[in-house]
Amino acid sequence: MTVPVEILTVDARGLPRENFRKLIAGYERLVDEGCVVVIGPMIADNSETLAPYVNRAGVPVLLWTGTTRAAGEYVFTVGER
């Protein structure tokens, strides 16, 4: 059985060039679109900011940051805990 996969991209640049509001709005847009997983953010400060929203929405994120402070049931990272 083949399951179709669609990759969506959203302009959700947060820190350091923009602010967290765009980051959160981008994540919420992906959730509203029905995404089942989000890859990113890739910057530790953004990951830490977004984690509470992710845990509330229940749509997991895969982070490629070294922070251990972005934690939760739906937050997955390469950083060790």
DRENKOL-442766 format. One record per atom (N, C-alpha, C, O): atom name; x, y, z. Coordinates in Angstrom, 1 decimal. Each point is the difference from the previous one (the first is absolute). Layout:
[pt "CA" [X Y Z]]
...
! end
This chain:
[pt "N" [0.8 -1.2 0.0]]
[pt "CA" [-0.8 1.2 0.0]]
[pt "C" [0.9 1.2 0.0]]
[pt "O" [0.9 0.2 0.8]]
[pt "N" [-1.1 0.7 -1.7]]
[pt "CA" [0.7 1.3 -0.1]]
[pt "C" [-0.8 1.1 0.7]]
[pt "O" [-1.1 0.2 -0.3]]
[pt "N" [1.8 0.5 1.1]]
[pt "CA" [-0.6 1.2 0.7]]
[pt "C" [0.6 1.2 -0.6]]
[pt "O" [1.3 0.2 0.1]]
[pt "N" [-2.1 0.7 -0.6]]
[pt "CA" [0.6 1.3 -0.5]]
[pt "C" [0.6 0.9 1.1]]
[pt "O" [-0.6 0.1 1.1]]
[pt "N" [1.7 0.5 -1.4]]
[pt "CA" [0.6 0.9 0.9]]
[pt "C" [0.2 1.4 -0.7]]
[pt "O" [0.4 0.0 -1.1]]
[pt "N" [-0.8 1.0 1.8]]
[pt "CA" [0.2 1.3 -0.5]]
[pt "C" [0.8 0.8 1.0]]
[pt "O" [-0.2 0.0 1.2]]
[pt "N" [1.2 0.7 -1.7]]
[pt "CA" [0.9 0.8 0.8]]
[pt "C" [-0.4 1.5 -0.2]]
[pt "O" [0.0 0.5 -1.1]]
[pt "N" [-0.4 0.2 2.2]]
[pt "CA" [-0.3 1.4 -0.1]]
[pt "C" [1.1 0.8 0.7]]
[pt "O" [0.6 -0.4 0.9]]
[pt "N" [-0.4 1.6 -1.5]]
[pt "CA" [0.9 0.9 0.6]]
[pt "C" [-0.7 1.3 0.4]]
[pt "O" [-0.9 0.4 -0.7]]
[pt "N" [1.3 0.1 1.8]]
[pt "CA" [-0.6 1.3 0.5]]
[pt "C" [1.1 0.9 0.4]]
[pt "O" [1.0 -0.4 0.6]]
[pt "N" [-1.1 1.7 -1.0]]
[pt "CA" [1.0 1.0 0.4]]
[pt "C" [-0.3 0.3 1.5]]
[pt "O" [-0.9 0.8 0.3]]
[pt "N" [1.7 -1.3 0.5]]
[pt "CA" [-0.2 0.1 1.5]]
[pt "C" [1.3 0.4 0.6]]
[pt "O" [0.3 -0.5 1.1]]
[pt "N" [0.4 1.4 -1.7]]
[pt "CA" [1.3 0.4 0.6]]
[pt "C" [-0.2 0.7 1.3]]
[pt "O" [-0.8 1.0 0.1]]
[pt "N" [1.5 -1.5 0.9]]
[pt "CA" [-0.1 0.6 1.3]]
[pt "C" [1.3 0.7 0.3]]
[pt "O" [0.6 0.8 -0.8]]
[pt "N" [0.0 -1.0 2.0]]
[pt "CA" [1.2 0.6 0.4]]
[pt "C" [1.2 -0.6 -0.8]]
[pt "O" [-0.2 -1.2 -0.4]]
[pt "N" [1.2 1.9 0.1]]
[pt "CA" [0.4 1.3 0.4]]
[pt "C" [-0.5 1.2 -0.9]]
[pt "O" [0.1 1.1 0.4]]
[pt "N" [-0.6 -1.4 -1.6]]
[pt "CA" [-0.3 1.1 -0.9]]
[pt "C" [-1.4 0.5 0.2]]
[pt "O" [-0.3 1.2 -0.3]]
[pt "N" [-0.6 -2.0 0.7]]
[pt "CA" [-1.4 0.4 0.2]]
[pt "C" [-0.4 -0.3 1.4]]
[pt "O" [0.9 -0.2 0.9]]
[pt "N" [-2.2 0.1 -0.6]]
[pt "CA" [-0.4 -0.3 1.4]]
[pt "C" [-0.8 -1.2 0.1]]
[pt "O" [-0.4 -0.6 -1.0]]
[pt "N" [0.0 0.2 2.2]]
[pt "CA" [-0.6 -1.2 0.3]]
[pt "C" [-1.5 -0.1 -0.5]]
[pt "O" [-0.5 -1.1 -0.3]]
[pt "N" [-0.1 2.3 0.0]]
[pt "CA" [-1.4 0.0 -0.4]]
[pt "C" [-0.1 -0.7 -1.4]]
[pt "O" [-1.0 -0.8 -0.2]]
[pt "N" [1.9 1.0 -0.7]]
[pt "CA" [0.0 -0.6 -1.3]]
[pt "C" [0.2 -1.5 0.1]]
[pt "O" [-0.6 -0.8 -0.7]]
[pt "N" [1.5 0.4 1.6]]
[pt "CA" [0.3 -1.4 0.3]]
[pt "C" [-1.3 -0.7 0.4]]
[pt "O" [-0.3 -1.1 -0.5]]
[pt "N" [-0.3 1.6 1.5]]
[pt "CA" [-1.2 -0.6 0.6]]
[pt "C" [-1.1 0.0 -1.1]]
[pt "O" [-0.7 -1.0 -0.1]]
[pt "N" [0.5 2.1 -0.6]]
[pt "CA" [-1.1 0.0 -1.1]]
[pt "C" [0.3 -1.1 -1.0]]
[pt "O" [-0.9 -0.6 -0.5]]
[pt "N" [2.2 0.5 0.1]]
[pt "CA" [0.3 -1.1 -1.0]]
[pt "C" [-0.3 -1.4 0.5]]
[pt "O" [-0.6 -0.8 -0.7]]
[pt "N" [0.9 0.6 2.0]]
[pt "CA" [-0.3 -1.4 0.5]]
[pt "C" [-1.5 -0.2 0.1]]
[pt "O" [-0.5 -1.0 -0.4]]
[pt "N" [-0.2 2.0 0.8]]
[pt "CA" [-1.5 -0.1 0.1]]
[pt "C" [-0.6 -0.2 -1.4]]
[pt "O" [-1.0 -0.7 -0.1]]
[pt "N" [1.5 1.4 -0.9]]
[pt "CA" [-0.5 -0.2 -1.3]]
[pt "C" [0.2 -1.5 -0.5]]
[pt "O" [-0.9 -0.5 -0.6]]
[pt "N" [2.1 0.0 0.9]]
[pt "CA" [0.2 -1.4 -0.4]]
[pt "C" [-1.0 -1.0 0.8]]
[pt "O" [-0.5 -0.9 -0.6]]
[pt "N" [0.3 1.2 1.8]]
[pt "CA" [-1.0 -0.8 0.8]]
[pt "C" [-1.4 0.1 -0.6]]
[pt "O" [-0.6 -1.0 -0.2]]
[pt "N" [0.3 2.3 -0.2]]
[pt "CA" [-1.4 0.2 -0.6]]
[pt "C" [-0.1 -0.7 -1.3]]
[pt "O" [-1.1 -0.4 -0.4]]
[pt "N" [2.2 0.2 -0.4]]
[pt "CA" [0.0 -0.6 -1.3]]
[pt "C" [-0.1 -1.5 0.2]]
[pt "O" [-0.1 -0.8 -1.0]]
[pt "N" [0.3 0.3 2.2]]
[pt "CA" [-0.2 -1.5 0.2]]
[pt "C" [1.4 -0.7 0.1]]
[pt "O" [0.0 -1.3 -0.2]]
[pt "N" [1.1 2.0 0.3]]
[pt "CA" [1.3 -0.7 0.1]]
[pt "C" [0.0 -1.0 1.1]]
[pt "O" [-0.6 0.3 1.1]]
[pt "N" [1.3 -1.4 -1.2]]
[pt "CA" [0.1 -0.9 1.0]]
[pt "C" [1.4 0.1 0.8]]
[pt "O" [0.1 -0.6 1.0]]
[pt "N" [0.8 1.3 -1.6]]
[pt "CA" [1.3 0.2 0.6]]
[pt "C" [0.7 1.2 -0.7]]
[pt "O" [-0.3 0.3 -1.2]]
[pt "N" [1.0 0.5 2.0]]
[pt "CA" [0.7 1.2 -0.5]]
[pt "C" [1.5 -0.2 0.2]]
[pt "O" [0.4 -0.4 1.1]]
[pt "N" [0.4 0.7 -2.1]]
[pt "CA" [1.4 -0.1 0.1]]
[pt "C" [0.5 1.4 0.3]]
[pt "O" [-0.1 0.9 -0.8]]
[pt "N" [0.7 -0.7 1.9]]
[pt "CA" [0.5 1.3 0.4]]
[pt "C" [-0.7 0.5 1.2]]
[pt "O" [-1.0 -0.6 0.5]]
[pt "N" [1.4 1.7 0.1]]
[pt "CA" [1.0 1.0 -0.4]]
[pt "C" [1.4 -0.6 0.2]]
[pt "O" [0.2 -1.0 0.6]]
[pt "N" [0.7 1.7 -1.2]]
[pt "CA" [1.4 -0.4 0.0]]
[pt "C" [0.9 0.8 0.9]]
[pt "O" [1.2 -0.2 0.0]]
[pt "N" [-1.7 1.2 0.7]]
[pt "CA" [0.7 0.8 0.9]]
[pt "C" [-0.5 -0.2 1.4]]
[pt "O" [-1.2 0.0 0.2]]
[pt "N" [2.1 -0.1 0.8]]
[pt "CA" [-0.4 -0.4 1.3]]
[pt "C" [-1.0 1.0 0.7]]
[pt "O" [-1.0 -0.5 0.6]]
[pt "N" [1.2 1.8 -0.7]]
[pt "CA" [-0.9 0.9 0.6]]
[pt "C" [-1.4 -0.1 -0.6]]
[pt "O" [-1.0 0.1 0.8]]
[pt "N" [0.9 -0.4 -2.1]]
[pt "CA" [-1.3 -0.2 -0.6]]
[pt "C" [-0.7 -1.3 0.5]]
[pt "O" [-1.2 0.0 0.2]]
[pt "N" [2.0 -1.0 0.0]]
[pt "CA" [-0.5 -1.3 0.4]]
[pt "C" [-0.5 0.2 1.4]]
[pt "O" [-1.1 -0.6 0.3]]
[pt "N" [1.8 1.3 0.6]]
[pt "CA" [-0.5 0.2 1.4]]
[pt "C" [-1.3 0.8 0.0]]
[pt "O" [-0.8 -0.3 0.8]]
[pt "N" [0.7 1.3 -1.6]]
[pt "CA" [-1.2 0.8 -0.1]]
[pt "C" [-1.2 -0.8 -0.5]]
[pt "O" [-1.1 0.2 0.5]]
[pt "N" [1.3 -1.0 -1.5]]
[pt "CA" [-1.1 -0.7 -0.6]]
[pt "C" [-0.4 -1.2 0.8]]
[pt "O" [-1.2 -0.4 -0.2]]
[pt "N" [2.0 -0.2 1.0]]
[pt "CA" [-0.3 -1.3 0.7]]
[pt "C" [-1.4 0.0 0.7]]
[pt "O" [-0.8 -0.9 -0.1]]
[pt "N" [0.4 2.0 0.9]]
[pt "CA" [-1.3 -0.1 0.6]]
[pt "C" [-1.2 0.0 -1.0]]
[pt "O" [-1.0 -0.7 0.3]]
[pt "N" [1.2 1.3 -1.4]]
[pt "CA" [-1.1 0.0 -1.0]]
[pt "C" [-0.1 -1.4 -0.6]]
[pt "O" [-1.1 -0.5 -0.3]]
[pt "N" [2.3 -0.1 0.0]]
[pt "CA" [0.0 -1.4 -0.5]]
[pt "C" [-0.7 -0.9 0.9]]
[pt "O" [-0.8 -0.9 -0.4]]
[pt "N" [1.2 0.9 1.7]]
[pt "CA" [-0.6 -0.9 1.0]]
[pt "C" [-1.5 0.2 0.1]]
[pt "O" [-0.7 -0.9 0.3]]
[pt "N" [0.3 2.1 -0.4]]
[pt "CA" [-1.5 0.3 0.1]]
[pt "C" [-0.7 -0.5 -1.3]]
[pt "O" [-1.1 -0.5 0.2]]
[pt "N" [1.7 0.7 -1.4]]
[pt "CA" [-0.7 -0.4 -1.2]]
[pt "C" [0.1 -1.5 -0.2]]
[pt "O" [-0.9 -0.6 -0.6]]
[pt "N" [1.9 -0.1 1.0]]
[pt "CA" [0.2 -1.4 -0.1]]
[pt "C" [0.5 -0.4 -1.4]]
[pt "O" [-0.1 -1.2 -0.3]]
[pt "N" [0.6 2.1 -0.5]]
[pt "CA" [0.6 -0.3 -1.3]]
[pt "C" [1.5 0.1 0.2]]
[pt "O" [0.6 1.1 0.3]]
[pt "N" [0.1 -2.2 -0.3]]
[pt "CA" [1.5 -0.1 0.4]]
[pt "C" [0.9 0.8 -1.0]]
[pt "O" [-0.3 0.2 -1.1]]
[pt "N" [1.4 0.2 1.7]]
[pt "CA" [1.1 0.7 -0.7]]
[pt "C" [1.2 -0.8 0.1]]
[pt "O" [0.3 -0.7 1.0]]
[pt "N" [0.5 0.6 -2.1]]
[pt "CA" [1.3 -0.6 0.0]]
[pt "C" [1.0 1.1 -0.1]]
[pt "O" [0.1 0.7 -1.0]]
[pt "N" [0.7 -0.5 2.1]]
[pt "CA" [1.0 1.1 0.1]]
[pt "C" [1.4 -0.5 -0.3]]
[pt "O" [0.3 -1.1 0.3]]
[pt "N" [0.4 2.0 -0.9]]
[pt "CA" [1.5 -0.3 -0.2]]
[pt "C" [0.8 1.1 0.7]]
[pt "O" [0.8 0.7 -0.6]]
[pt "N" [-1.1 -0.6 1.9]]
[pt "CA" [0.7 1.0 0.8]]
[pt "C" [0.7 -0.8 1.2]]
[pt "O" [-0.4 -1.1 0.3]]
[pt "N" [1.3 1.8 0.3]]
[pt "CA" [0.7 -0.6 1.1]]
[pt "C" [-0.6 0.3 1.4]]
[pt "O" [0.5 -0.5 1.0]]
[pt "N" [-1.6 1.2 -1.0]]
[pt "CA" [-0.6 0.4 1.3]]
[pt "C" [-0.7 -1.2 0.7]]
[pt "O" [-0.5 -0.9 -0.7]]
[pt "N" [0.6 0.9 2.0]]
[pt "CA" [-0.7 -1.0 0.8]]
[pt "C" [-1.2 0.7 0.7]]
[pt "O" [-0.7 -0.7 0.7]]
[pt "N" [0.5 1.9 -1.0]]
[pt "CA" [-1.1 0.8 0.7]]
[pt "C" [-1.3 0.0 -0.8]]
[pt "O" [-1.0 0.4 0.5]]
[pt "N" [1.0 -0.9 -1.7]]
[pt "CA" [-1.2 -0.2 -0.8]]
[pt "C" [-0.5 -1.4 0.2]]
[pt "O" [0.4 -0.9 -0.7]]
[pt "N" [-1.3 0.7 1.6]]
[pt "CA" [-0.4 -1.3 0.5]]
[pt "C" [-1.5 -0.2 -0.1]]
[pt "O" [-0.7 1.0 0.1]]
[pt "N" [0.3 -2.2 -0.2]]
[pt "CA" [-1.4 -0.3 0.1]]
[pt "C" [-0.3 -1.3 -0.7]]
[pt "O" [0.8 -0.6 -0.6]]
[pt "N" [-2.0 0.2 0.8]]
[pt "CA" [-0.5 -1.3 -0.6]]
[pt "C" [0.1 0.0 -1.5]]
[pt "O" [0.1 -1.0 -0.6]]
[pt "N" [-0.3 2.2 0.0]]
[pt "CA" [0.0 0.1 -1.5]]
[pt "C" [1.2 0.7 -0.6]]
[pt "O" [0.0 0.3 -1.2]]
[pt "N" [1.0 -0.1 2.0]]
[pt "CA" [1.2 0.7 -0.4]]
[pt "C" [1.2 -1.0 -0.1]]
[pt "O" [0.3 -0.6 1.1]]
[pt "N" [0.2 0.3 -2.2]]
[pt "CA" [1.1 -0.9 -0.2]]
[pt "C" [1.2 0.7 -0.5]]
[pt "O" [-0.1 0.8 -1.0]]
[pt "N" [1.3 -1.1 1.6]]
[pt "CA" [1.2 0.8 -0.4]]
[pt "C" [1.2 -0.9 0.1]]
[pt "O" [0.0 -1.1 0.6]]
[pt "N" [1.1 1.5 -1.3]]
[pt "CA" [1.2 -0.7 0.1]]
[pt "C" [0.8 0.3 1.3]]
[pt "O" [1.0 -0.7 0.4]]
[pt "N" [-1.4 1.8 0.3]]
[pt "CA" [0.6 0.3 1.3]]
[pt "C" [-0.3 -1.0 1.0]]
[pt "O" [-1.1 -0.6 0.1]]
[pt "N" [2.1 0.2 0.7]]
[pt "CA" [-0.1 -1.0 1.1]]
[pt "C" [-0.7 0.6 1.2]]
[pt "O" [0.1 1.2 0.3]]
[pt "N" [-0.9 -2.0 0.3]]
[pt "CA" [-0.7 0.4 1.3]]
[pt "C" [0.5 -0.8 1.1]]
[pt "O" [-0.5 0.2 1.1]]
! end
